[in-house]
């Protein structure tokens, strides 16, 4: 039951956060500890990871332009 609840919550959160991610970016792992987070904290954690992924992708794109 916990796994299904996590899948539903993550699916809903990613529907909101997808715009922050550059095309081709994937989230590949959710730790078991995430099951203890409430929706608000889980969403905050996913948003933070999405922002980091977007920043890293932007840095890679800028690095390619400056060569």
C-alpha positions, 0 to 999 in steps of 0.5 A: 500500500505504501508503494502505491501511495508513493507512486500516486503522490510522485506522479501528481508532484511530477505533473507539477514539476515537469516544467522545471526540468529540461527535456531528457532529464530523468529522476531515477531513484526514490529512497525508502525514507521518502515513504515517511514524508508527508505530501508537502515535504515530498513535494518540496524535496522533489522540487529541490531535486528538479531545480538542481537537475535544471541548474546542472543541465543549464551549466552543461549547456553553457559549458558547451557554448563557451568551447 
